[in-house]
Amino acid sequence: MRIKMGTVVPKMGTFVHLDAPQTDYRRAIAMALHEELGSTHRAIKSAMRWTGASERTVKYWFAGERGPSGDHLIALARNSDVVLYVFLALADRHAEEEGG
């Protein structure tokens, strides 16, 4: 008789504490995507077409667990006025916080 083995990841290691600006960025982009595209599977497919990102990656963006970077962010801003506006607002806020 064969014993079924699970795939349980042990809870060991280093905890990564997320800083506020990264969390704000991810949440802001998620809200922008929901505002522009809605919350349907069709919305995810649209973002996938815009960016060439995988479905799982785009789902992370919509959930606010991760944020797009580099080419993906540029593609989103090119196709979504809401994402572009949010990105520029975050940039302005960051500049104000830095005193510039």
N, C-alpha and C positions, 0 to 999 in steps of 0.2 A: 504494500500500500504506500502510495506516495503522499508525503506531507506537503500541504499547500503553504508556500512561503509568501508573505506579504511584502509590500514595499513601503515600509515605515522608515521615515527619516528620523534619526535620533535628534532630540532637542539639546544639542550641545553647540558650543562655538561662540562666536562673537556676535553681540547684538549691534546692529547698525541703527543709530539714532538719526532720524531724518530731520534736517534743519527746516525751519519755517519757509524760507524763500522757495525751496524745491517743492515743498508740499503745496504752497500757494500756486505755483506755476502749474503743477499737474492738475489741481482742482480747477483752475481758471481755464485751461485748455479743454478739460472734460466738459465744463459748462458751455463753452463756446461751441464745441462739437454737437452737444445736445441741442443747443439753440438753433444752430444752422441746419442740422440734419435730422433731428429727432432721436428717438430711442429704439428704432426698429432694426431688424437685421439688414434691411435695405440701406440704412444709414451706415452701417459698418461696411457693407459692400461698396458704397460710394467712396468712403474714406480710403478703402483698399485700392480702388481704381485711381484715385487722385495721387496716392503716394507710392504704390507698389509694395506696401508693407503687408505682412501676413495678417490673417484674420485674428490670430491670438494677440498680436502686437496692437492692432487697432482696438480690440476689446479692452486691453489694458489702458489705452488712452481714454476710452469712453468711461471706464470705471474710475479714472483718476489715480490708478495705482502706479502708472508710469507716464512720462510725458515724451512727446516726440522731440527728436533732436536733429540737427543738421538738415540734410536734404528732405527728410519727412516734414519737418516744420515749415520749410520753405514751400513745399508742395501744398501743404494745408493752407498756408497764408495766401498762396496764389489762387486757390480755388474757393476760399471762404473769407468773405469780408469780416465776419464776426471773429474768426481766429486771428486775422491780421490786426484788427482793432484791439483785441485782448493782448496780443503780443506787444504792440506798441505801448499800451497802457502799462503793462508790466515793466517795460524798458524805462518809461518815464518815472515810474515809482522807484525803480532801482536807482536811477540817476539822482533823484531827490534824496534818497536815503544815504547815498554816498557823498552828498553835498555838491553835486555837479550839475 
